[in-house]
């Protein structure tokens, strides 16, 4: 819960789950892209 802004507390649970999921998907895709670039540079 500490990763979310305070105004998200008033949103419905489904909206919070969707927003948290999209945030983690964005972080994961960034990490994957960064790893791919590093592999490309090293390879």
PEWO-V284538 format. One record per residue. N is the residue number from 1. RES is the residue in one letter. OMEGA is omega in radians with two decimals (none if undefined). NEAR is the number of other ideal C-beta (glycine too) atoms within 8 Angstrom. D_CENTER is the distance of its C-alpha to the mean C-alpha in Angstrom with 1 decimal. Layout:
n=N res=RES omega=OMEGA near=NEAR d_center=D_CENTER
n=N res=RES omega=OMEGA near=NEAR d_center=D_CENTER
//
This chain:
n=1 res=X omega=-3.08 near=3 d_center=13.7
n=2 res=X omega=3.10 near=3 d_center=14.0
n=3 res=X omega=-3.03 near=5 d_center=10.4
n=4 res=X omega=3.04 near=10 d_center=11.4
n=5 res=X omega=-3.06 near=4 d_center=14.1
n=6 res=X omega=-3.09 near=5 d_center=17.5
n=7 res=X omega=3.11 near=6 d_center=18.1
n=8 res=X omega=-3.12 near=10 d_center=15.6
n=9 res=X omega=-3.10 near=6 d_center=18.0
n=10 res=X omega=3.14 near=4 d_center=20.5
n=11 res=X omega=3.03 near=9 d_center=18.4
n=12 res=X omega=-3.08 near=5 d_center=19.2
n=13 res=X omega=-3.11 near=6 d_center=17.4
n=14 res=X omega=3.12 near=6 d_center=16.4
n=15 res=X omega=3.11 near=9 d_center=14.8
n=16 res=X omega=3.14 near=11 d_center=12.8
n=17 res=X omega=3.13 near=8 d_center=11.7
n=18 res=X omega=-3.11 near=8 d_center=10.8
n=19 res=X omega=3.10 near=11 d_center=8.8
n=20 res=X omega=3.12 near=10 d_center=7.0
n=21 res=X omega=3.14 near=8 d_center=6.6
n=22 res=X omega=3.09 near=8 d_center=5.6
n=23 res=X omega=3.13 near=9 d_center=2.8
n=24 res=X omega=3.07 near=8 d_center=2.3
n=25 res=X omega=3.09 near=8 d_center=4.4
n=26 res=X omega=3.10 near=8 d_center=3.9
n=27 res=X omega=-3.13 near=8 d_center=3.7
n=28 res=X omega=3.14 near=8 d_center=6.1
n=29 res=X omega=3.08 near=8 d_center=8.0
n=30 res=X omega=3.14 near=8 d_center=8.5
n=31 res=X omega=3.12 near=8 d_center=9.9
n=32 res=X omega=3.12 near=8 d_center=11.9
n=33 res=X omega=3.11 near=8 d_center=13.2
n=34 res=X omega=3.09 near=8 d_center=14.2
n=35 res=X omega=3.12 near=8 d_center=15.9
n=36 res=X omega=3.11 near=8 d_center=17.7
n=37 res=X omega=3.12 near=8 d_center=19.0
n=38 res=X omega=3.10 near=8 d_center=20.2
n=39 res=X omega=3.13 near=8 d_center=21.9
n=40 res=X omega=3.14 near=7 d_center=23.5
n=41 res=X omega=-3.11 near=6 d_center=24.8
n=42 res=X omega=-3.06 near=5 d_center=26.2
n=43 res=X omega=none near=4 d_center=27.6
//
